[in-house]
Amino acid sequence: MEMGGEWCRAQNFGAFLSNRNHDGHDHAMNIPNDTSGNSRFHWRIMRWIMWRFTRNATRRVLVDRSLRNMSGQEFRWLQGDINRFLIEVKSEVAHLRPMAQLGVLPNFGSRLMVELAIYTVAADRTLRDRDLDPASARDVLADIGWSVYRQLLALSSLPARLVARDPGKRVRWSIRGLLIFPFRPVGAPGYAAKVFRDGEDLHTHFTHCPPQSFARRIADETGDPEALAGFANSWCTYDWPGADLIAADGHRGHYIRRRTLSAGDPVCDMCWVAQARREANEDNPDDDKEA
């Protein structure tokens, strides 16, 4: 897939592996500047790819999805309904993009993720403008986002899953690769995080998340608190199944988070667990999502 190829190249996973010694211990990473998307031409290409990738995921989810209207009736969208929805989403994206303040973000990774958040918020607002039951609209939004996220995460974690058999190494190597791109913690208004290991587990305590800040800004400036709720119900639920996808050991529970920025907490206290534990499964609100 076109988006997957760009994503994997941008990860530069080899740069991470070159910062490990032969005994397999993590070294402090010499993280390069991700300035590859600074030109307008490159950014237009990436935006086109992201839209095509998101559009295809939307069609894939909606073509097989049963929806529920405000009267409680179940129905399915026809292809024409899906096409009209995508046209409306694209229009809403153009309306919201100036509010994203992409120009003030310090690096390409932050801008890329905020661009994806624009699509999420636009799709959420468009769905809520339809005669859909709110719960049905939230579920559709979450499934579309997961379809995108799952494929990107599967591609970006593929090198670690091919090289390592230990689930802890797969998780740590993949997350450290993602901390090179796109989640490089350069400080606000970009991503800000404290990263540390506790035994075999990796902790990433994010205190600033540009996509979350964008969704909150839309909620505050437009008087639409549901915009933040839709973001939290989608983006903020994917790390549980995502960690299990990376570990690829057939077990759930490779992720723990007790606080989150979207809920008003000062930190997303993420723990990427090397070996799945029963108590971690109890913390997982999304056990029904397939990795």
ABEGO torsion letter per residue (X at the ends): XAAAAAAAAAAGAAAAAAABBAAGBBBBBBBBBBAAAABAAAAAAAAAAAAAAAAAAAAAAAAABBBBBAAGBBBBBBAAAAAAAAAAAAAAAAAAAAAAGAAABABAAAAAAAAAAAAAAAAAAAAAABBBBAAAAAAAAAAAAAAAAAAAAAAAAAAAAAABABAAAAAAAAAAAAAAOAABBAEOABBBBBBBBBEABBBBBBABBAAAAAAAAAAAAAGBAAAAAAAAABAAAAAAAAAAAAAGAGBBGABBBABBAAAGBABBBBBBBABBBAAAAAABAAAABBX
